[in-house]
């Protein structure tokens, strides 16, 4: 039999394990036994929030109303967060507005959850309104509010507003945490303010804050925007000195920088290094590397990489073949290009306008 006093603890375990469906089954059992209370519902919504099961979280709120179980700030906060994590910012906003209708007090967590939802969905204009409303209530912005706001404005390509908030944090002697630095660096990278992004990396290190793979990935991309491919690769190497193991995203960002700067030999080296470090390259890694070879006029190297995909059981896609055909087109290897076009059809890989145009151009050059 289910004991109500231990059910809440069980929900906490399921939340940590990410077992959303098990949590929903547990709540259902409590409902059938007529033992479900406000704490059980809140705990279950919290599990849904962790896994971004927004529809279930939304449904549980409605279920609470139907069964006349008291709604609370915690109930709404978890549901707002669940919707936000799933990119359903409009549902988050609707729930936020419903709190007033149900006469439920909004907390700093309510505002933070909604601002975070705006960040995930790049709706920075809504974030402006939320911050203005928050100021009217007299609630004091905390580090999470400011970090979430920086992220929201950064993703909305309003790096200037994001930087203003970041400077306010430093001016008020609120030492920005790593998450705020990461959000600000991402905002700068998106806005092509690559120099500022790299300056922030240096500032973060001087503050002896803990960088992570996301920090370095953003810095690599920023260096790439500034066409500083050597610097991008140096940043990748610096990860080892910082005792942070580069992941596939870091390597792919570096290979992409090499591709944009026609550094095909270095791109191949990074793919091989990934393999040596047991960080297996994926389709994105090979696509960027093949494209780098194509831009460098190295059609044979591009085809060697294409053939290596079979040995490493890496999937190939339209982009893979487009890059390979492009390498042939640049070197006027029209027969090889047509062979690759046929190979695409044999493998049931969809061709697009780029595929056909590049193939025709190869034939014209040949």
Secondary structure, DSSP 4 states (H G I P E B T S, - for coil): ---HHHHHHHHHHHHHHT-HHHHHHHHHHHHHTT---HHHHHHHHHHHHHTT-HHHHHHHHHHHHHTTPPP-HHHHHHHHHHHHHTT-HHHHHHHHHHHHHTT----HHHHHHHHHHHHHHT-HHHHHHHHHHHHHHTPPP-HHHHHHHHHHHHHTT-HHHHHHHHHHHHHTT----HHHHHHHHHHHHHTT-HHHHHHHHHHHHHTT----HHHHHHHHHHHHHTT-HHHHHHHHHHHHHTT----HHHHHHHHHHHHHTT-HHHHHHHHHHHHHTT----HHHHHHHHHHHHHTT-HHHHHHHHHHHHHTT----HHHHHHHHHHHHHTT-HHHHHHHHHHHHHTTPPP-HHHHHHHHHHHHH-
